[in-house]
Amino acid sequence: MRGMKVFALAAGLALVVTGCASVPKADVDAAKAAIEAASAADAGEYAADALKAAQDAQAALDAELKAQEGKFFASYDKAKELAAAAKAAGEKAVADAATGKDKAKADATTAIGEAKALLAEAQALLEKAPKGKGAAQDIEVMKTDLATAGTTITDAEGALTAAKFLDAKAKAEAAKTAASTVKTAVEAAMAAKKK
């Protein structure tokens, strides 16, 4: 009988030991690696929402791991699920960043092309601008504005080459605005002279 009690106690102890599950380290590491890859892929710039979702998933995983840490009968089933969700969210952020980067590159390339065309139009119009009383000073200011727009386009092309697509687009848009302003002013002056 005594031998049965010892056996039962040993069996119970074995169950307790096996009940103390271990942290799913491989799953947790895979989730962290996916989120780090998202940050490295510039998800913060090109897929901010997807990166935020991945970081929130990581935070939920970290909170669950901390909650299980002090428990005698720790269960890591939920942590495994959260790790899988965080990994998937990180992978989605990487994919979204690649898509966002491609779109930003295309947008920047288009904007630079449009800025160059507008600049050429504005420069051609400025050559034909009416040269009446007080117009010389205005024309010089507009020439300076167009020269600055040209420099901004060069900067935009440099940013495009350096894969800073959002910066390239912003610079191209600024150059477009400057060239468009000059073009509109010259067109207004020409229309006024015709009257």
C-alpha positions, 0 to 999 in steps of 0.5 A, a space after each residue: 500500500 505504501 508503495 502505491 502511495 509513493 507511486 501516486 505521489 511520483 505520478 502526481 509530481 510528474 504531472 505538475 512538472 509537465 504542467 509547467 509549460 515553457 515559453 514558446 521561444 521559437 514562436 516569440 523570436 519569429 514574431 520579433 524578427 518579423 517586426 524588426 524586418 518591418 522596421 528595417 523595410 521602412 514600414 514606418 514611412 511607407 506602411 505606418 498603419 501596418 507597422 503600428 498593428 504589428 507593434 500592437 500585436 507584439 505588445 499584446 504578446 509581451 503582456 501575455 508572456 509577462 502575465 504567465 511569468 509568475 504563474 505556477 501553472 503557466 499556460 503558453 497557448 494564448 502566447 503561441 497564438 499571439 506570437 503567430 498573430 504578431 509574426 503575421 502582422 510583421 510580415 504584412 507590414 513588410 509587404 505593405 511597405 514594399 507596396 507603399 515604396 513602389 507607389 511612392 517611387 512612381 508618384 515621385 517620378 510622375 511629379 518630377 516629370 510634371 514639374 519639369 514640363 511645367 517649368 519648361 512651359 513657365 520659362 517659355 512663357 516668361 520669354 514672351 512676357 509683356 515688358 512694359 513699365 515696372 515689368 522688368 523687376 517682376 520678370 527678374 523675380 519670376 526668373 529667380 523663382 523659376 531658377 529656384 524651382 529648377 534647383 528644387 527639381 534637381 534636389 528631387 531627382 537626387 532624393 529619388 536616386 537616394 530612394 527617399 521617395 516621399 521627400 522627392 515627391 514633396 520637392 517636385 510638388 513644391 517646384 510644380 507650385 512655383 512654376 505654376 505660380 509664375 505661369 499663371 502670373 505671366 498668363 494674367 499679364 498677357 491677358 491684361 495687355 491684350 485688353 
